[in-house]
Amino acid sequence: MVKVNLYIAIQKLIMTKPFIIHLLLLVNSVYAQSNIELKPGDTLKYSPQSQKPVWVTVQSSDANVAVALFMDNKKIKEQDDSRGIKSIERLLYTPEKGKKYEIKIWGKSYIEKSKASKISITESKNVPILNGQFTPAQFVEDLRIFRSIREQANSGLYVYRSKQQIDSIYQKAEEAAANSKNIFDFYKIIAKVTGFEGSCHNYTDLPNHASYYLTQGPEYLPITLKNIDGRLLQDSKDNKIPLAAEIISINGISAKEIINRFSQYYFSDGYSMPYRETTGFERGMLDKFYIEFGTHKQYDIKYQWNGRIDEVTMSGISLENFKKLQESRHSLTLDKKLMAEKYSFTKEGENRYRLSVRGFDFATGKEDPAYQKFSVFLNQMMDTLEREKVGNLIIDLRGNTGGTGALYEKVFSYLTQRPFRDSHYAYTWFNEVPMEEKLVITPLFLSNGVKDKNGINAYLKQLYPKQVQGKYYWADDKNTSILPNERTFKGQIYLLVDQRVASAASHLASLIKSYTNAIVIGKETVGGYYEHNGHLPLVYELPNTGIQTGFSIVHVIQDAQNLPDQKKGQGIIPHYEIRTTLQEFLDQSDVYLKKVLELQKPTNK
């Protein structure tokens, strides 16, 4: 959800230099190779040796690696499940007879002062459960470092919470860390602290994918779930429990408690809750659900259907089968249609068009050809609106989690009659990166040719040169006034938002609500109306557990008016909140567009 692209005047240095590795045959029918050197920018290639299904495990000493599997020179899978330095990637390799396979391995991120990393690769019939055991002293040390990082680098730390509140939650967290038994216990603690701060750009995750610490046996949930307005619905077809049945409890844990406990792993600007309470059932059912609730051989599920309460006991299923279940859940029907194109312009009836933008991550800036293509697209949109004298325009931002600031600014320039700015002002707490020894050089930095803290510091000094009372403010020449386009839409605007709208997209939504006649329809957004932390994300790694934590370092006071229905710490609040009936869920009908039709005045038809 990065909002502003990283502009650093450094030539890209990342070059791909592939070379081939061969594996050695070891005892117990395991192929393995270790101490293979991987330099930043290199790509390793190797051909799997096994003729039967095996697990391919790749581990690095000083880098987070990604892997991709190719069949007959065509990529069939790319994977970066584990984000930590020294983390593990596991790929289930199931060869077909007569096909040629190759696996490519490359570094996605490095510790600061990146150096050549040592790679080990193994093929095995089974994989062990990772050991997540650490001493209480190691957990406490990591928590204290976690706090120091945020106190030195996170400009949003005290925006929504007082120092007393922050001190209090850390005191409780340290007591809990001292009693933690394993990495899951500790992760729960710092996930809660991360969410308490109030930023949708916050990030804290395990070094390895959670499933690597869990059983390989059939102990995973045999149904999928969807939170519809606080009701947990069964989201899988052809299941023992009817599709859309309301789940009352699982293994004695009420649906309300499941929603509440699951929400702590997802983060929002301020105090907004709709995203936190829904997104886990869409994004976290392969990992965070089992961190919180564990795996079980059997699941006792109580549900309500057609006014009757029933209870059923179902056996757990394998992780691979649960992945298939999650990827085929019923609620994806509408979502796949919505997210099919990054942006589109469609006629939605007489005197009504819809501009849909599902992300602002398709261009890196104004010089990007994709930005120029989008500008032409918007001009063609205006041609149609003016030629047909269209009176109603729907701006559909559902599912848009943000991206490049120049793109949202371009959209708004066609909707406003007044000049606007990205922000009233924005600041960081530093213009030289603190605690650089724990800094992770992420793909964002590497893609811009930045290999260490020096490149980041050069960027910060360029954009945030001025210190006033301990804050470094965004340079005025970088936050210039943006003029409206020569042609702007002057009819009635309908703005569609859901709980996923964040960063650049929620920034656009705040401008539209603030300065146009827009009628806002949907759910409160995860991104804030008045302010947020954005622009530049930093990621750090804790030394003992390898847990990574990140946040955007720039606090942005947005160019938005004070409105009576918008309080500090809220996302964009819709004028009309959408609620979905059971039948609408079953039909996967678009209740947002349906609401627009209901609100259309006869004079606008």
C-alpha positions as CSV (number, residue, x, y, z in Angstrom):
1,M,0.0,0.0,0.0
2,V,2.9,2.3,-0.8
3,K,1.5,5.8,-1.6
4,V,4.3,7.7,-3.2
5,N,7.0,6.1,-5.4
6,L,10.6,6.1,-4.3
7,Y,12.3,8.9,-6.4
8,I,16.0,8.5,-5.9
9,A,18.5,9.8,-8.5
10,I,20.5,6.6,-8.6
11,Q,20.8,4.5,-11.7
12,K,19.4,1.0,-11.4
13,L,22.2,-1.5,-10.6
14,I,20.2,-4.7,-10.4
15,M,21.5,-7.1,-13.1
16,T,20.4,-10.7,-13.4
17,K,23.3,-13.1,-13.9
18,P,21.9,-16.7,-14.0
19,F,24.1,-19.7,-13.4
20,I,23.3,-23.4,-13.0
21,I,23.6,-25.5,-9.8
22,H,23.7,-29.3,-9.7
23,L,22.6,-31.3,-6.7
24,L,24.5,-34.1,-5.0
25,L,22.8,-37.4,-4.0
26,L,22.9,-38.0,-0.3
27,V,21.7,-40.9,1.8
28,N,18.0,-41.6,2.5
29,S,17.1,-40.6,-1.1
30,V,17.6,-36.9,-0.4
31,Y,19.3,-34.6,-2.9
32,A,21.0,-31.6,-1.4
33,Q,23.5,-28.9,-2.0
34,S,24.8,-26.3,0.4
35,N,27.1,-23.2,0.5
36,I,26.0,-22.0,-3.0
37,E,26.9,-18.4,-3.3
38,L,24.1,-16.0,-4.2
39,K,25.2,-12.4,-4.8
40,P,22.7,-9.5,-4.8
41,G,21.2,-9.4,-8.3
42,D,22.1,-13.0,-9.2
43,T,19.6,-15.6,-10.2
44,L,20.4,-19.3,-9.6
45,K,19.0,-22.0,-11.8
46,Y,18.8,-25.7,-11.0
47,S,17.0,-28.8,-12.3
48,P,15.3,-31.0,-9.7
49,Q,16.7,-34.5,-9.6
50,S,13.7,-36.5,-8.3
51,Q,11.3,-38.2,-10.7
52,K,8.6,-38.4,-8.0
53,P,6.8,-35.8,-5.9
54,V,9.1,-34.2,-3.3
55,W,9.5,-31.1,-1.3
56,V,12.1,-28.7,-2.5
57,T,13.4,-26.6,0.4
58,V,15.6,-23.5,-0.2
59,Q,17.3,-21.6,2.6
60,S,19.6,-18.6,2.6
61,S,22.0,-17.2,5.2
62,D,21.8,-13.5,4.5
63,A,18.8,-12.9,2.2
64,N,15.1,-13.5,1.8
65,V,14.8,-15.6,-1.4
66,A,12.0,-16.2,-3.8
67,V,11.6,-19.2,-6.0
68,A,9.9,-19.9,-9.3
69,L,9.1,-23.2,-10.9
70,F,9.3,-23.5,-14.7
71,M,7.9,-26.4,-16.9
72,D,9.2,-26.5,-20.5
73,N,10.5,-22.9,-20.0
74,K,7.1,-21.6,-18.9
75,K,6.7,-20.3,-15.4
76,I,3.9,-22.2,-13.6
77,K,4.5,-20.9,-10.0
78,E,6.3,-18.1,-8.2
79,Q,6.6,-18.1,-4.4
80,D,7.8,-15.9,-1.6
81,D,5.9,-17.3,1.3
82,S,8.5,-16.5,4.0
83,R,9.8,-12.9,4.2
84,G,12.5,-13.1,6.9
85,I,16.3,-13.0,6.2
86,K,17.5,-16.6,6.6
87,S,14.0,-17.8,6.0
88,I,12.9,-21.0,4.2
89,E,10.9,-21.5,1.0
90,R,9.2,-24.9,0.5
91,L,7.9,-25.9,-2.9
92,L,5.9,-29.1,-3.5
93,Y,7.4,-30.4,-6.7
94,T,5.1,-32.9,-8.6
95,P,6.8,-33.7,-11.9
96,E,4.9,-35.0,-15.0
97,K,6.6,-37.6,-17.2
98,G,8.3,-36.1,-20.3
99,K,8.4,-32.6,-19.0
100,K,11.5,-30.5,-18.4
101,Y,11.6,-28.6,-15.1
102,E,13.8,-25.8,-13.8
103,I,13.7,-23.8,-10.5
104,K,15.0,-20.2,-10.3
105,I,16.1,-18.7,-7.1
106,W,16.9,-15.0,-6.4
107,G,17.2,-12.6,-3.5
108,K,14.2,-10.5,-2.8
109,S,15.6,-8.6,0.2
110,Y,18.8,-8.3,2.3
111,I,20.1,-7.1,5.6
112,E,21.6,-3.6,5.4
113,K,25.2,-3.8,3.9
114,S,24.1,-6.7,1.8
115,K,26.7,-9.3,0.9
116,A,26.9,-12.6,-0.8
117,S,24.6,-15.1,0.7
118,K,25.0,-18.9,1.1
119,I,22.1,-21.0,-0.3
120,S,21.2,-24.5,0.6
121,I,18.8,-26.6,-1.4
122,T,17.3,-30.0,-0.6
123,E,14.8,-32.4,-2.0
124,S,13.0,-34.7,0.4
125,K,9.9,-36.8,0.8
126,N,8.9,-35.1,4.0
127,V,9.6,-31.8,5.7
128,P,10.1,-31.2,9.4
129,I,8.1,-28.8,11.5
130,L,10.2,-25.8,12.2
131,N,11.3,-25.2,15.7
132,G,9.8,-21.9,17.0
133,Q,11.4,-22.2,20.5
134,F,13.3,-19.3,22.0
135,T,14.2,-18.3,25.6
136,P,12.1,-15.8,27.5
137,A,15.1,-13.5,27.6
138,Q,15.3,-13.6,23.7
139,F,11.6,-12.7,23.4
140,V,12.0,-9.8,25.9
141,E,15.1,-8.5,24.1
142,D,13.3,-8.6,20.7
143,L,10.3,-6.7,22.2
144,R,12.6,-4.0,23.6
145,I,14.3,-3.6,20.2
146,F,10.9,-3.6,18.5
147,R,9.9,-0.7,20.8
148,S,13.2,1.2,20.2
149,I,12.8,0.9,16.4
150,R,9.3,2.5,16.7
151,E,10.3,5.2,19.1
152,Q,13.2,6.3,16.9
153,A,11.6,5.9,13.4
154,N,7.8,5.8,13.5
155,S,6.3,9.3,13.2
156,G,2.8,7.9,13.7
157,L,3.5,6.3,17.1
158,Y,1.7,9.0,19.2
159,V,-0.9,10.2,16.6
160,Y,-3.8,8.1,18.0
161,R,-2.3,7.0,21.3
162,S,-0.8,9.0,24.2
163,K,2.7,8.2,25.6
164,Q,1.0,6.8,28.7
165,Q,-1.1,4.4,26.6
166,I,2.0,3.3,24.7
167,D,3.9,2.8,27.9
168,S,1.1,0.8,29.4
169,I,0.7,-1.6,26.5
170,Y,4.4,-2.3,26.4
171,Q,4.5,-3.0,30.1
172,K,1.9,-5.6,29.6
173,A,3.6,-6.9,26.5
174,E,6.9,-7.4,28.3
175,E,5.2,-9.4,31.0
176,A,3.6,-11.6,28.4
177,A,6.8,-11.9,26.4
178,A,8.6,-13.2,29.5
179,N,6.0,-16.0,29.7
180,S,5.9,-16.9,26.0
181,K,6.5,-20.5,25.2
182,N,7.1,-20.3,21.4
183,I,7.3,-17.9,18.5
184,F,3.5,-18.0,18.0
185,D,3.0,-16.7,21.6
186,F,5.4,-13.9,21.0
187,Y,4.0,-13.0,17.6
188,K,0.5,-12.6,19.1
189,I,1.9,-10.1,21.5
190,I,3.7,-7.8,19.0
191,A,0.9,-8.1,16.5
192,K,-1.4,-6.6,19.1
193,V,1.0,-3.8,19.8
194,T,1.5,-3.2,16.1
195,G,-2.3,-2.8,15.6
196,F,-2.7,-0.6,18.6
197,E,-0.6,2.2,17.0
198,G,-3.2,2.7,14.2
199,S,-1.7,2.6,10.7
200,C,-2.8,0.5,7.8
201,H,0.8,0.6,6.5
202,N,2.1,-1.2,9.6
203,Y,3.6,-4.6,9.0
204,T,4.7,-7.3,11.4
205,D,5.2,-10.9,10.3
206,L,6.9,-14.2,11.1
207,P,10.2,-14.9,9.4
208,N,8.8,-18.1,7.9
209,H,5.3,-18.9,6.7
210,A,3.2,-20.0,9.7
211,S,2.3,-23.4,8.1
212,Y,6.0,-24.4,8.3
213,Y,5.6,-24.4,12.1
214,L,2.4,-26.4,11.9
215,T,1.5,-30.0,11.4
216,Q,1.6,-31.6,7.9
217,G,-1.3,-33.8,8.9
218,P,-5.0,-33.4,8.0
219,E,-5.9,-30.9,10.7
220,Y,-7.1,-27.8,8.8
221,L,-10.6,-26.3,8.8
222,P,-12.9,-28.2,6.3
223,I,-15.0,-25.0,5.5
224,T,-14.3,-21.4,4.5
225,L,-15.7,-18.4,6.1
226,K,-16.9,-14.9,5.1
227,N,-17.7,-12.1,7.5
228,I,-20.8,-10.3,6.2
229,D,-21.8,-7.4,8.4
230,G,-20.7,-9.3,11.6
231,R,-22.2,-12.7,10.6
232,L,-19.8,-15.5,9.8
233,L,-21.2,-17.3,6.8
234,Q,-20.1,-20.7,5.4
235,D,-18.4,-19.8,2.1
236,S,-17.8,-23.2,0.3
237,K,-20.1,-25.0,-2.1
238,D,-20.7,-28.7,-2.0
239,N,-20.1,-28.9,1.8
240,K,-21.8,-30.7,4.6
241,I,-22.8,-27.3,6.0
242,P,-25.0,-25.4,3.5
243,L,-23.5,-22.5,1.6
244,A,-24.4,-19.2,3.5
245,A,-25.3,-20.9,6.7
246,E,-24.4,-18.7,9.6
247,I,-21.6,-20.1,11.8
248,I,-22.4,-19.8,15.5
249,S,-19.3,-21.4,16.9
250,I,-16.3,-23.6,16.0
251,N,-14.9,-25.9,18.7
252,G,-16.9,-24.0,21.3
253,I,-15.5,-20.5,20.3
254,S,-18.3,-18.2,19.3
255,A,-18.3,-16.4,15.9
256,K,-18.1,-13.0,17.7
257,E,-14.9,-14.1,19.5
258,I,-13.4,-15.6,16.4
259,I,-13.9,-12.3,14.6
260,N,-12.5,-10.3,17.5
261,R,-9.4,-12.4,18.1
262,F,-8.7,-12.7,14.3
263,S,-8.9,-8.9,13.9
264,Q,-5.7,-8.3,15.9
265,Y,-3.5,-9.5,13.0
266,Y,-4.7,-6.8,10.6
267,F,-4.1,-3.1,10.9
268,S,-6.0,0.1,10.0
269,D,-5.5,3.9,10.2
270,G,-6.8,5.2,13.5
271,Y,-9.6,3.2,15.0
272,S,-11.3,1.9,11.8
273,M,-12.5,-1.7,12.3
274,P,-14.4,-3.0,9.2
275,Y,-11.2,-4.1,7.4
276,R,-9.6,-5.6,10.5
277,E,-12.8,-7.7,11.2
278,T,-13.2,-9.0,7.6
279,T,-9.9,-9.3,5.8
280,G,-8.5,-12.3,7.8
281,F,-11.2,-14.6,6.4
282,E,-10.0,-13.6,2.9
283,R,-6.2,-13.3,3.4
284,G,-5.3,-15.1,6.7
285,M,-6.9,-18.5,6.6
286,L,-3.7,-20.2,5.5
287,D,-1.6,-18.9,8.4
288,K,-2.9,-16.4,11.0
289,F,-6.1,-18.4,11.7
290,Y,-4.1,-21.3,12.9
291,I,-1.6,-19.1,14.9
292,E,-4.6,-17.9,16.9
293,F,-6.8,-21.0,17.1
294,G,-4.5,-23.9,16.3
295,T,-5.0,-27.0,14.1
296,H,-7.4,-29.8,15.1
297,K,-8.1,-33.3,13.9
298,Q,-11.8,-32.6,14.4
299,Y,-14.0,-29.5,14.2
300,D,-17.3,-29.2,16.1
301,I,-19.2,-26.6,14.2
302,K,-22.6,-25.2,15.3
303,Y,-24.5,-23.3,12.6
304,Q,-27.9,-21.8,11.8
305,W,-29.8,-22.5,8.6
306,N,-33.4,-21.7,7.7
307,G,-34.2,-20.8,11.3
308,R,-32.8,-24.0,12.7
309,I,-29.6,-24.6,14.7
310,D,-27.6,-27.7,13.9
311,E,-24.2,-29.0,15.0
312,V,-21.9,-31.2,13.0
313,T,-18.4,-32.8,13.6
314,M,-16.1,-32.7,10.6
315,S,-12.6,-34.1,10.2
316,G,-9.7,-31.8,9.5
317,I,-8.3,-31.7,6.0
318,S,-4.8,-31.3,4.6
319,L,-3.3,-27.9,4.1
320,E,-3.1,-28.4,0.3
321,N,-6.8,-29.3,0.2
322,F,-7.7,-26.3,2.3
323,K,-5.7,-24.1,-0.1
324,K,-7.9,-25.4,-2.9
325,L,-11.0,-24.8,-0.8
326,Q,-10.0,-21.3,-0.1
327,E,-9.2,-20.5,-3.7
328,S,-12.6,-21.8,-4.8
329,R,-14.8,-20.1,-2.2
330,H,-18.2,-18.8,-3.3
331,S,-17.5,-15.1,-2.5
332,L,-14.7,-14.8,-5.0
333,T,-17.4,-14.9,-7.8
334,L,-18.1,-11.1,-7.6
335,D,-14.6,-10.2,-6.5
336,K,-13.0,-11.7,-9.5
337,K,-15.3,-9.7,-11.8
338,L,-14.5,-6.5,-9.9
339,M,-10.8,-7.0,-9.9
340,A,-10.4,-8.3,-13.5
341,E,-9.0,-5.1,-14.8
342,K,-6.8,-2.5,-13.1
343,Y,-9.1,0.3,-14.5
344,S,-12.1,0.5,-16.8
345,F,-14.8,2.9,-18.0
346,T,-18.2,1.3,-18.6
347,K,-21.8,2.5,-19.3
348,E,-24.2,1.6,-16.4
349,G,-27.5,2.6,-17.9
350,E,-29.1,5.8,-19.3
351,N,-27.1,8.9,-18.5
352,R,-24.7,7.0,-16.2
353,Y,-21.1,5.8,-16.5
354,R,-18.7,4.2,-14.1
355,L,-14.9,4.8,-13.7
356,S,-13.4,1.8,-11.9
357,V,-9.9,1.9,-10.6
358,R,-8.7,-1.2,-8.6
359,G,-5.2,0.0,-7.8
360,F,-2.7,2.8,-8.3
361,D,0.3,0.4,-8.6
362,F,0.4,0.1,-12.4
363,A,2.8,3.0,-12.9
364,T,5.8,4.3,-11.0
365,G,5.4,8.0,-11.8
366,K,4.7,10.6,-14.5
367,E,7.5,9.4,-16.7
368,D,6.2,5.9,-16.8
369,P,4.5,5.0,-20.1
370,A,1.7,3.4,-18.1
371,Y,1.0,6.8,-16.6
372,Q,0.8,8.4,-20.1
373,K,-1.5,5.6,-21.2
374,F,-3.8,6.2,-18.2
375,S,-3.8,10.0,-19.0
376,V,-5.0,9.2,-22.5
377,F,-7.7,6.9,-21.1
378,L,-9.0,9.6,-18.8
379,N,-9.1,12.1,-21.7
380,Q,-11.1,9.6,-23.7
381,M,-13.4,9.3,-20.7
382,M,-14.0,13.0,-20.7
383,D,-14.7,12.9,-24.5
384,T,-17.5,10.4,-23.9
385,L,-18.9,12.3,-20.9
386,E,-19.0,15.6,-22.8
387,R,-20.3,14.1,-26.1
388,E,-23.2,12.3,-24.4
389,K,-23.8,15.1,-21.9
390,V,-23.7,12.5,-19.1
391,G,-25.1,13.7,-15.8
392,N,-24.0,10.9,-13.4
393,L,-20.5,9.4,-12.9
394,I,-19.7,6.6,-10.5
395,I,-16.2,6.4,-9.2
396,D,-15.7,2.8,-8.1
397,L,-12.6,2.4,-5.8
398,R,-13.6,-0.9,-4.2
399,G,-10.6,-3.2,-3.6
400,N,-8.1,-0.4,-4.3
401,T,-5.3,-0.6,-1.8
402,G,-3.3,2.3,-3.2
403,G,0.0,2.8,-5.1
404,T,1.6,5.8,-6.8
405,G,0.4,9.3,-5.7
406,A,0.6,10.8,-9.2
407,L,-2.1,8.5,-10.4
408,Y,-4.7,9.4,-7.8
409,E,-3.9,13.1,-8.3
410,K,-4.5,12.7,-12.0
411,V,-7.9,11.2,-11.4
412,F,-9.0,14.0,-9.0
413,S,-7.8,16.7,-11.4
414,Y,-10.8,15.7,-13.6
415,L,-13.3,15.9,-10.7
416,T,-12.5,19.2,-9.0
417,Q,-12.8,22.8,-9.8
418,R,-10.2,23.9,-7.2
419,P,-6.4,23.5,-6.9
420,F,-5.4,20.9,-4.4
421,R,-2.2,19.4,-2.8
422,D,-1.1,16.0,-1.7
423,S,-1.1,17.3,1.8
424,H,-1.2,20.3,4.0
425,Y,2.1,19.1,5.3
426,A,4.1,15.9,5.9
427,Y,7.0,15.1,8.1
428,T,9.4,12.4,9.4
429,W,11.3,12.1,12.6
430,F,14.6,11.9,10.8
431,N,16.4,12.2,7.5
432,E,19.1,9.7,8.3
433,V,17.9,6.1,8.9
434,P,18.2,5.1,12.6
435,M,19.1,1.5,13.8
436,E,20.5,0.7,10.3
437,E,22.1,-2.5,11.5
438,K,18.6,-4.1,11.7
439,L,17.3,-2.4,8.5
440,V,16.1,-4.7,5.6
441,I,16.9,-3.6,2.1
442,T,13.5,-4.5,0.5
443,P,12.5,-5.1,-3.1
444,L,11.2,-1.5,-3.3
445,F,14.7,-0.2,-2.6
446,L,16.5,-2.7,-4.8
447,S,14.2,-1.9,-7.8
448,N,15.4,1.7,-7.5
449,G,19.1,0.7,-7.3
450,V,19.3,1.3,-3.6
451,K,21.5,-1.3,-1.9
452,D,22.2,0.2,1.6
453,K,21.2,3.1,3.9
454,N,23.2,5.7,1.9
455,G,20.7,5.6,-0.9
456,I,17.8,5.9,1.5
457,N,19.5,8.8,3.3
458,A,20.1,10.6,0.0
459,Y,16.4,10.4,-0.8
460,L,15.4,11.6,2.7
461,K,17.7,14.6,2.6
462,Q,16.4,15.6,-0.8
463,L,12.7,15.4,0.1
464,Y,12.8,16.2,3.9
465,P,15.6,18.7,4.3
466,K,14.1,21.1,6.8
467,Q,14.1,20.4,10.5
468,V,11.6,22.3,12.7
469,Q,11.3,21.3,16.4
470,G,12.6,17.8,15.8
471,K,10.5,17.0,12.7
472,Y,11.8,17.0,9.1
473,Y,9.2,18.5,6.8
474,W,8.4,17.6,3.2
475,A,10.0,20.2,0.9
476,D,7.6,22.8,-0.4
477,D,8.8,22.3,-4.0
478,K,7.8,18.6,-3.7
479,N,4.3,19.3,-2.4
480,T,3.2,21.8,-5.1
481,S,-0.4,22.9,-5.8
482,I,-2.1,20.8,-8.5
483,L,-4.4,22.5,-10.9
484,P,-7.7,21.1,-12.1
485,N,-7.7,19.7,-15.6
486,E,-9.0,22.0,-18.3
487,R,-12.0,19.7,-18.6
488,T,-13.7,18.5,-15.4
489,F,-16.9,16.6,-14.7
490,K,-19.6,18.8,-13.2
491,G,-22.5,16.4,-12.8
492,Q,-23.5,14.2,-9.9
493,I,-20.7,11.9,-8.5
494,Y,-21.3,8.6,-6.7
495,L,-18.3,7.2,-4.9
496,L,-18.1,3.5,-4.1
497,V,-15.7,2.4,-1.4
498,D,-15.3,-0.7,0.7
499,Q,-13.2,-1.6,3.8
500,R,-10.1,-2.4,1.6
501,V,-9.7,1.1,0.2
502,A,-6.3,2.4,1.5
503,S,-3.4,4.7,1.1
504,A,-3.5,6.5,-2.2
505,A,-7.0,5.3,-2.8
506,S,-8.4,6.4,0.5
507,H,-6.5,9.7,0.0
508,L,-8.4,10.2,-3.3
509,A,-11.7,9.2,-1.6
510,S,-11.1,11.8,1.1
511,L,-10.6,14.5,-1.5
512,I,-13.7,13.4,-3.4
513,K,-15.9,13.4,-0.3
514,S,-14.4,16.7,0.9
515,Y,-14.5,18.8,-2.3
516,T,-17.1,17.4,-4.6
517,N,-20.9,16.7,-4.5
518,A,-20.2,13.0,-4.2
519,I,-22.6,10.7,-2.5
520,V,-20.4,8.1,-0.8
521,I,-21.7,4.5,-0.7
522,G,-20.2,1.4,0.9
523,K,-18.1,0.7,4.0
524,E,-15.7,2.7,6.2
525,T,-12.3,2.5,4.5
526,V,-9.2,1.2,6.2
527,G,-7.3,4.3,5.1
528,G,-7.8,7.5,7.1
529,Y,-9.8,10.6,6.1
530,Y,-7.7,13.3,7.8
531,E,-4.2,11.8,8.1
532,H,-2.1,8.7,7.7
533,N,1.4,7.5,7.7
534,G,2.6,6.8,4.2
535,H,5.1,7.7,1.4
536,L,8.1,5.5,2.4
537,P,8.0,2.2,4.1
538,L,11.0,0.8,6.2
539,V,11.3,-2.7,7.4
540,Y,13.5,-4.0,10.2
541,E,14.2,-7.5,11.4
542,L,14.4,-8.5,15.1
543,P,17.7,-10.3,15.9
544,N,16.6,-13.3,17.8
545,T,13.3,-14.5,16.3
546,G,13.8,-13.0,12.8
547,I,10.3,-11.5,12.9
548,Q,10.1,-8.5,10.6
549,T,8.3,-5.3,11.3
550,G,7.7,-2.3,9.1
551,F,5.8,1.0,8.8
552,S,5.7,4.0,6.7
553,I,7.8,6.8,8.2
554,V,6.1,9.9,6.9
555,H,3.1,11.4,8.7
556,V,0.8,13.0,6.2
557,I,-1.9,15.7,7.1
558,Q,-4.2,15.4,4.1
559,D,-5.8,18.2,2.1
560,A,-9.3,17.5,3.5
561,Q,-12.0,19.7,5.0
562,N,-13.4,19.2,8.5
563,L,-16.7,17.5,8.1
564,P,-19.3,16.9,10.8
565,D,-19.6,13.2,10.1
566,Q,-15.8,12.6,10.0
567,K,-14.0,12.3,13.3
568,K,-10.3,11.9,14.0
569,G,-9.2,8.3,13.6
570,Q,-11.9,7.3,11.1
571,G,-11.6,6.1,7.6
572,I,-13.9,7.7,4.9
573,I,-17.4,7.3,6.3
574,P,-20.0,6.5,3.7
575,H,-23.3,8.5,3.5
576,Y,-25.0,5.2,2.8
577,E,-23.6,2.1,4.4
578,I,-24.0,-1.1,2.4
579,R,-25.4,-4.2,4.1
580,T,-25.8,-7.5,2.3
581,T,-28.7,-10.0,2.6
582,L,-28.3,-13.7,2.6
583,Q,-29.9,-13.9,-0.9
584,E,-27.6,-11.2,-2.2
585,F,-24.6,-13.1,-0.9
586,L,-25.9,-16.3,-2.6
587,D,-26.6,-14.5,-5.8
588,Q,-23.3,-12.5,-5.6
589,S,-25.2,-9.5,-6.8
590,D,-23.6,-6.1,-6.8
591,V,-25.4,-4.3,-4.0
592,Y,-23.3,-1.2,-4.4
593,L,-24.5,-0.5,-7.9
594,K,-28.0,-1.4,-6.8
595,K,-27.8,1.3,-4.2
596,V,-26.8,3.9,-6.9
597,L,-29.9,3.0,-8.9
598,E,-32.1,3.5,-5.8
599,L,-30.6,6.9,-5.2
600,Q,-30.9,8.2,-8.7
601,K,-33.3,11.1,-8.8
602,P,-36.0,11.1,-11.6
603,T,-34.5,14.3,-12.9
604,N,-31.2,12.6,-13.5
605,K,-32.6,9.8,-15.5
